[in-house]
C-alpha cells in the first residue's frame, strides 16, 4: 500500500510537470503521512540534512565551481582550439573535434550539461557554418556531452559510491578509474556514428530549399571535390605547437585532479577544492580573463547549479528512506528473483528499466531511486559492484539525450535555437551508438574492472 502511494504520487507529480526534486519530496511526504500521520513528517528534515551533509558529497559543489571557472577563464575555448589542431583537418574533422573537446572537458567538469554549455556555444555554430544540418550539429553536441558523467571525475560515480555503501563497498577512486575505458569506448562509438551522420547531414542540407522554408537556415557550404562531404574547417589560427602550449593549463586540470587522487595525495573531495583553486589562479593570473567583477557571477552560477543537485540529493534521500523502511526494494528484488535467476535476463531488465527511467529523471535522482532496487538483485546473481556502478552510469548517460527530459538536449537546443523536436530527430544514430556501449559494458564486466585491477585499485 505504501509503495503504491509512494510511486503513484511520484508518477502523478511528474506527469503534472512538477520538477523532479519536488516530485520526489512530495511523494515521500505523502507516503510518510500514510505510514503514521503528520507526526512522521519530523523525519523529513533529519533525513534531508543528514544526506546533504556527507563529506564525500562536498566534492560535487567544488567540481561544479571548477567547471564554471574554467568556462569563464577561456579554458574550454583553448581546449577546442587544441582539439581542432589535432584532428580538425581530417575527414569529418570538425565532428571529431566536438567529441575530442567534449572528452577533454568531461575530464574537468564531471557533468553532462556543463560540458554541452561550455563548448557547445563554440562548436555548434561552427558545425552549422560548415555544412552540417542544424539538428545533426545540435544532437552531436548533446550526445558528446553525455560523456560528462562517465569520464572521471564524475558526479554520478560519487553519488553511486555513497548510495551503494549500504549494500556493498566500493571506493570512488576505483569507480573513477573504471569509467575511463567506457568513456573512451563511447567516444569511439560516437566517432563511428559521425561517419554516417555527416553524410546524411550533407544530403539533408543539399535537399533544402534554396530560399525560405525550414531548410534555408541550414543550406550547405560549397562541397569539396570528390567526396560529397562538407568542406573541412579552416586551418587553425595557430599551429599545433602554439595551441598545445596555450591549452597546457587546461590539459593539466584532469592530470592534477586524477593524478592527485590515484597517487593518494588527496581525496576526491580535496581534489575538487584543488581543481577549483587551480582554475581560478589560471583564469586570473595566466589567461587573465577572470576579473574581480566576474567572480560574483561565477560564484552565483556555481551556487545555483550546486543547489539544484543537492536539493535533488536531499529529496531523493527522503524518498529512498521510505523505500528502505517499508522494505519495498527487498520485495521487488524477491519478486524479480522469483521470476528468473538468469543473470543475462536480469541485466537486460535492468538496462531496459534504466533506459525508461533515464528518459524522465536525471542521473542523480535515478541512482537514489533504483540502486536500492537493482543493486541487491545484481549482486545476488554475481555481478560485482564496480560493474554495476559503471553499467548504471553509462546507461543513465543515455538519459541525458533521451526525450522527454533529456537535459543535454534542452541545453544544446537552447544554444543552437533549434526546436527540440528537430534535435530529437537527429539523435537516433548517437543513441544507437551509446546503446551498443551500454550492452558491451553490461555483458563484459572486464571493460569496467580491467583498468582498476591493473592499477591496483
NORPE-V205553 format. One line per field, one symbol per residue. phi: phi as a letter, one per 40 degrees, with the letter a starting at -180 (. if undefined). burial: # if it has 9 or more other C-alpha atoms within 8 Angstrom, else .. Layout:
phi = ???
burial = ???
This chain:
phi = .cccccccccccccccgcdddccccccccccccccagccccccdcccdcccccccccccccccccccccccccgccccccdcccccbccccfdcccddcccccdcccbcgbcdcccccbccccccccccbgcddcccccccccccccdcbcccbcccccdccccccbacacccccdcccccdccccccccccccccccccccccccccccaggccccbcccdcccgagccccccddcbcdcccccccddcccdccccccccccgcbcdccccccccccccccccbccfbbbdccdcccccccccccccccccdcccccdcccccccfccccccccccccabcccccccccccdccccccbbccccccccbdccccccccccgccccccccccccccccccbbccbcccccccccccfbddcccccccdcccccccccdccccbbdccccccccccgc
burial = .##.######..##...#.###############..#..##..#..###.##...##############################.###..##############################.###.#######################################...##.############.###.###.###.###.##.##..##.....##.####.##...######......#..##..#.###.#########....###################..####....#..##.###.##..################...##..##..##.....#..##..##..##.#######################.#.#.###################.#########.##.#.#.###.##.###.###.##.###..#.######.....
